[in-house]
Amino acid sequence: MENRRYRHRTCFMLIFLTLVLFGCSIKTEGLIPDQPIETARQFDKTVKVMEVEGGHASKFGREAYITNEQYRDALFQTLMDAKIFSGVAKSGNADWNLHSEIITITTEAGVSPTYAIVVQYWLVDPQTGEEIWRKGINTRHHVNWNEAFAGGTRIIMAVEGATKKNLTQLVQELSIADLH
């Protein structure tokens, strides 16, 4: 009888932990800026969002990371929403190719975590192979202890906040860049 209760408690805890971990995982939708991004201008050019480099999958008990696919999807959706280019694609041909590499990710954990992300972006003319623009963007986001009950949730909020800021700054930098 006691052994049966132990198995039920163990099973319940495993299910509970699975639900908590699944609910606290980073989702692509959380990385996309919530508000419309104001831009200085739009370009009558199409852009292809190339594969992202430098991302990692998160591991339980370790720092929170963003995968290459998640970042690419968030980047793609951000550019679509911003309407800075006449078209945005993930495949096929475009006037420009936008490359990106996640250079650094740091988490200052604790009761109030801070997350920092540095991403290098560059535009290439696929016809000539010429790089026409390059910019490294470094953003941070701090989450106070009272913004969420669970520490894992606060870390995810910090990851999402820093990523949203990075993508917002990218669109703003592109909109003022001297691109032709």
Stockholm file with secondary structure:
# STOCKHOLM 1.0

chainA/1-180         MENRRYRHRTCFMLIFLTLVLFGCSIKTEGLIPDQPIETARQFDKTVKVMEVEGGHASKFGREAYITNEQYRDALFQTLMDAKIFSGVAKSGNADWNLHSEIITITTEAGVSPTYAIVVQYWLVDPQTGEEIWRKGINTRHHVNWNEAFAGGTRIIMAVEGATKKNLTQLVQELSIADLH
#=GR chainA/1-180 SS CHHHHHHHHHHHHHHHHHHHHHHTSCCGGGGSCSSCCCCSCCEEEEEEEEEEESCCCCCTTSCCCCCHHHHHHHHHHHHHHHTCEEEEESSSCCSEEEEEEEEEEEEECSSSCEEEEEEEEEEECTTTCCEEEEEEEEEEEECCGGGCSSHHHHHHHHHHHHHHHHHHHHHHHHHHSCCC
#=GC SS_cons         CHHHHHHHHHHHHHHHHHHHHHHTSCCGGGGSCSSCCCCSCCEEEEEEEEEEESCCCCCTTSCCCCCHHHHHHHHHHHHHHHTCEEEEESSSCCSEEEEEEEEEEEEECSSSCEEEEEEEEEEECTTTCCEEEEEEEEEEEECCGGGCSSHHHHHHHHHHHHHHHHHHHHHHHHHHSCCC
//
